[in-house]
Amino acid sequence: MRKIVLAAAIATSALGLAACSETADKAGETVDAMAADAEANAEAAGEMAGEMAGEAAEGAEAAGDAVEGAAGDAVDAVEGAAGDAADAVEGAANDAGAAIEEATAKAEDMISDD
């Protein structure tokens, strides 16, 4: 009788192990599938990050070009304004010189008339 009970216990253990090993195989397959999905997602994220970095670099380059163009325009404007101011000062100096010469001539005429 002991042998029958022992055989039954062994059979039950063997059936339990068989069921567990099948579950372990399925669990292993599930883990493998999850790892493959995670790897694919990581690769996709890496590609997206690379694309975003490239777009950011292009945007930064465009911004740099815009700033450089604006700086060039500002320099041209300042140079133009300085030239206009110099011309205005020169014109005013010429007008003042002419006025002084005219006033001097009038003063000399007044002195010589006396």
C-alpha positions as CSV (number, residue, x, y, z in Angstrom):
1,M,0.0,0.0,0.0
2,R,2.8,2.3,0.8
3,K,4.2,1.7,-2.7
4,I,0.9,2.7,-4.2
5,V,0.7,5.9,-2.2
6,L,4.3,6.7,-3.0
7,A,3.7,6.0,-6.7
8,A,0.7,8.3,-6.6
9,A,2.7,11.1,-4.9
10,I,5.5,10.7,-7.4
11,A,3.0,10.8,-10.3
12,T,1.3,13.9,-8.9
13,S,4.7,15.6,-8.6
14,A,5.7,14.6,-12.1
15,L,2.4,16.0,-13.5
16,G,2.9,19.2,-11.5
17,L,6.5,19.6,-12.8
18,A,5.3,18.9,-16.4
19,A,2.6,21.6,-16.1
20,C,5.1,24.0,-14.6
21,S,7.7,23.4,-17.3
22,E,5.1,24.1,-20.0
23,T,4.1,27.3,-18.2
24,A,7.8,28.2,-17.8
25,D,8.3,27.7,-21.6
26,K,5.4,30.0,-22.3
27,A,6.7,32.5,-19.8
28,G,10.1,32.4,-21.5
29,E,8.5,33.0,-24.9
30,T,6.6,35.9,-23.4
31,V,9.8,37.4,-21.9
32,D,11.6,37.0,-25.2
33,A,8.8,38.7,-27.1
34,M,8.7,41.6,-24.5
35,A,12.5,42.0,-24.9
36,A,12.2,42.2,-28.6
37,D,9.5,44.8,-28.4
38,A,11.5,46.8,-25.9
39,E,14.5,46.6,-28.2
40,A,12.4,47.8,-31.2
41,N,11.0,50.6,-29.2
42,A,14.5,51.7,-28.0
43,E,15.7,51.7,-31.6
44,A,12.7,53.7,-32.8
45,A,13.3,56.2,-29.9
46,G,17.0,56.5,-30.9
47,E,16.1,57.2,-34.5
48,M,13.5,59.8,-33.5
49,A,16.0,61.5,-31.2
50,G,18.6,61.5,-34.0
51,E,16.0,63.1,-36.4
52,M,15.1,65.6,-33.8
53,A,18.7,66.5,-33.2
54,G,19.2,66.9,-36.9
55,E,16.2,69.2,-37.2
56,A,17.4,71.2,-34.2
57,A,20.8,71.6,-35.7
58,E,19.2,72.8,-39.0
59,G,17.1,75.3,-37.0
60,A,20.1,76.6,-35.1
61,E,22.0,77.0,-38.4
62,A,19.1,78.9,-39.9
63,A,18.9,81.1,-36.8
64,G,22.6,81.8,-37.0
65,D,22.3,82.8,-40.7
66,A,19.4,85.1,-39.8
67,V,21.4,86.7,-37.0
68,E,24.4,87.1,-39.3
69,G,22.2,88.7,-42.0
70,A,20.6,91.1,-39.4
71,A,24.0,92.1,-38.0
72,G,25.2,92.8,-41.6
73,D,22.1,94.9,-42.2
74,A,22.6,96.8,-38.9
75,V,26.3,97.5,-39.8
76,D,25.2,98.8,-43.2
77,A,22.5,101.0,-41.6
78,V,25.0,102.5,-39.1
79,E,27.6,103.2,-41.8
80,G,24.9,104.9,-43.9
81,A,23.7,107.0,-41.0
82,A,27.3,108.0,-40.1
83,G,27.9,109.0,-43.7
84,D,24.7,111.1,-43.7
85,A,25.6,112.7,-40.4
86,A,29.1,113.5,-41.7
87,D,27.6,115.1,-44.9
88,A,25.2,117.1,-42.7
89,V,28.0,118.4,-40.5
90,E,30.1,119.3,-43.5
91,G,27.2,121.2,-45.1
92,A,26.5,123.0,-41.8
93,A,30.2,123.9,-41.5
94,N,30.3,125.2,-45.1
95,D,27.1,127.3,-44.5
96,A,28.6,128.7,-41.2
97,G,31.9,129.5,-43.1
98,A,29.9,131.3,-45.8
99,A,27.9,133.2,-43.2
100,I,31.1,134.3,-41.4
101,E,32.7,135.5,-44.6
102,E,29.6,137.4,-45.5
103,A,29.4,139.0,-42.0
104,T,33.1,139.8,-42.1
105,A,32.7,141.5,-45.5
106,K,29.7,143.5,-44.2
107,A,31.7,144.5,-41.2
108,E,34.7,145.6,-43.3
109,D,32.3,147.6,-45.5
110,M,30.8,149.3,-42.5
111,I,34.3,150.2,-41.1
112,S,35.5,151.5,-44.4
113,D,32.4,153.6,-44.9
114,D,33.1,155.5,-41.7
